[in-house]
Amino acid sequence: MPIPEDVTGDEIDKDVRQELQSLPKTLAEDVAKNLVMVARLIDEDPEGAYGYSRVALRLASRVAAVREAAGFAAYATQKYSEALAEFRAARRMTGSAELWPVMADCERGLGRPEKALDMAGAPEVHKLDKAGQVEMRLVAAGARRDMGQLDAAIVTLQSPELASNSVQPWTARLRYAYADALLAVGRENEAREWFAKAVEADRDGSTDASDRLAEMDGVEFVDALDEDEHENEGESGDQGAVEAADGEDHDGERERSTDATVTADATADADATEAADAAGTADTTEASDATESGDKD
């Protein structure tokens, strides 16, 4: 797959670069460039990111960072079975539990929420940092909802991290999940409160909490571009009607003008005929008089 000229491979994280040092220099550079493309496209063009991840995987399948990148690219395109296999491979290579929550979410994606809940109670969770533990809580709550256990999902999300007033990278998503769970059981006033709190914490727009809050308040958004297009269509229609009317008036004038011309031509022909008849009558009379005069002589 083509690599843009501005991609050098130096953009990757230093830890990943260190992993690639086990490869020949040229190969390491090619793998690094493909990993940069995966990171660049994974949000806006997941399928494109997936394509670059497959190239990197073909070049360096024994590098944990490559397996992890391939896993996230597959996860972004909802290829959960493939993603889970790549995450497991990366975990075997590193021995880290960091990928445990996303592996559990793959189990949800594969329709196995019970397996995800089992993973939420596994010893690996205690090895996670605070961000990982919050992520695991979100996955567990999602699994509860998958199983129809809505009240249990609410309880799962109730935690010191949710009650804290400090804003962390995970705060907006945690508050959003809690608000959505409350709304699912009909606790609308509480849900509105927590959507509002999610908006306060969502500094990078990671959720659509503001849209959900506006929807609950009955606010409707109108796309200005669509509105302009409708107005232009209306103006075009009005202009077309005016032109059609003008065309009809002009056609009417042309018809009336044609009728007048025909009438005038007919009148002129009639006058000419009468004149010719009159002239013929006069000639006949003169000839007759002349004949009579000759007979007398």
Buried (B, 14 or more C-beta within 10 A) or exposed (E): EEBEEEBEBEBBEEEBBEBBEEBEEEEBBBBBBBBBBBBBBBEEBBEBBBBBBBBBBEBBEEBBBBBBBBBBBBBBBEBBEBBBBBBBBBBEBBEBBBBBBBBBBBBBBBEBBEBBBEBBEEEBBEEBEEBBBBBBBBBBBBBBBBBEBBEBBBEBBEBEBBEEEEBEEBBBBBBBBBBBBBBBEEBEEBBBBBBBBBBEBBEEEBBBBBEBBBEBEEEEEEEEEEEEEEEEEEEEEEEEEEEEEEEEEEEEEEEEEEEEEEEEEEEEEEEEEEEEEEEEEEEEEEEEEEEEEEEEE
